[in-house]
């Protein structure tokens, strides 16, 4: 039996590599809309962030999501991310 490889992704906040399922995915669609991808299957450019408020604060302070998507991120998206982190 072959052992399945678990995909690893890097958090934009802290920079640590973790299992893909442990992270939240933020997606920029072709239209430029930013959304949170809970399923991990939406189309578009994705960036991952830990389910930790500290990582979200680091990403916001360093404008790391803006750099990843090359557009400005509204405070509304950061609020949605904070709500999603607090739910889990």
C-alpha positions, 0 to 999 in steps of 0.5 A: 500500500502506498502512503498518500502524500499530504499537501503542504501550504505556507501561511502568509502570516507566520510563514510556516508550512502546514497541512493544507487542511489546517489552513484557511484559503483566501481566493481572488477570482478572475474578476478580482473579487476576494472571498474565503474558500472553505471547500478549498476548490474555488477557482482563482489565485489562492493564499493560505493563512493559519486559523490563528488570530495572531497570524491574521494580525501579522498578515494585516500589519505586513499587508501580506495578502495585498502582496499575494493578490496584488490588489488592496484588501478591504477591512471587510475581508479581514473581519470575515476572516476573523469571524471564520477563525473564531468560529473554529 
